Amino acid sequence: MSDRVLIDVLNGHLRAAILRDGALDDLILLALEARPVAGGIYLGRVRRVLSGLNGAFVDIGTGADAFLRAAAAKFAGGTPSADAGARPRIGHLVTEGQAVAVQVVRPGVGGKGPVVTTELTLAGRYAVLKGHDPALSLSRRIGETADRDRLTAAMAPLLDGETGFILRTAAAAIDPAVLRAEAESLRREWQAVQAKLATGSPPALIASGPPPLLRILREVDIDPGGEIRVEGVTGFAGLKQRIDESWPDLNVTTAPRGGGLFEAAGVADALAAYTDARVDLPGGGALWIEQTRALTAIDVDTGAASGGGRAILDTNLAAAAEIARQLRIRNVGGLIVADFINMRQRQDRERVVAALREATAGDRAAVQVLGLSPLGLVEMNRDRNAHAALDDVMGRP
């Protein structure tokens, strides 16, 4: 069965369910309300430089000041240390009152402002333009040498020594002419951004990025023969031509308003289970997922499963696959600690950690999986992103 993507609107959020072989595999939730979103470019003004935190607060005109770390401020126009191996210091890079072009990396949560960087990029579905890096790089998931050589040759004429590109995984399956067309479109956008930065007065929004539907379609990883159905999205008719011209590999169609895409596919019922602390595993085991302010703790329980070492290994392997899916659909970010069932054999422990790394490798957010600690715990980190958590949407009236 081909991949399917169902997109509709619920409680002020655009939600996209990705189904693989008929089962829910990923969920993207994006707020429709106006707020600083990841990717938004602003001309801000430095309000405070904090040497102790090695960062600065920047007014971008959205309420709470944004935070700029020294490591992300190298294109702010300051003078880095002459020692190439020295840790960058914020006082060498920005000064209070300085105008600085920044891009939102992570929206603010609670009362905190967004996190920003001076490394400006513009993202498409196939390529990402790097405003301050002239190099061409390819996604590590494009593994075939022939594909990498073909894509490198296709992009070579577009490199101008000033801006560069990152080719995303989806680029491997697309016609080079379409790839080049998107890259040229991104470069035109970049030129418009530069013009606005040159004439703008801080604080000011320079580029907010594409509409929410296009942001979701840019991130969806779907087989070429897959289907994308959209229901209830305002302005879809006006976006359809742009989608067909820019991303011809996507088969996007509209569904009648009120048709209940999620309900008809059983996705609405499936989502309710992803808000529960307990998750049953095949074979009788279970996961217990508890989120706190500091971290997310996941306990693997034998439950009704029985048997010796092989049964424990099978339960842990099933847990590794399910943990990866739960993190995607719940959009869990930050520190995660997983307590697997104790395994006596070292090769079994290594196999479970490898399975967890493989299961999280295709996540749209970067996931780092460390090995087993002396206490038998696996520590992980999943990047926080601009998407809402499932609880935030399901818990609203």
Secondary structure, DSSP 8 states (H G I E B T S, - for coil): ---EEEEEEETTEEEEEEEETTEEEEEEEEE-S-S--TT-EEEEEEEEEETTTTEEEEE-SSSS-EEEEGGG-TTSS----S-TTS---HHHH--TT-EEEEEEEE---TT---EEES--EEE-SSEEEETT---EEE-TT---HHHHHHHHHHHGGG--SS-EEEE-GGGGGS-HHHHHHHHHHHHHHHHHHHHHHHH--SSEEEE--S-HHHHHHHH----TT-EEEE-S-TTHHHHHHHHHHH-TT--EEE--TTS-HHHHTTHHHHHHHTTSSEEE-TTS-EEEEEE-SS-EEEEEE-TT---SHHHHHHHHHHHHHHHHHHHHHHT--EEEEEE----S-HHHHHHHHHHHHHHHTT-SS-EEEEEE-TTSEEEEEE---SS--HHHHHT--
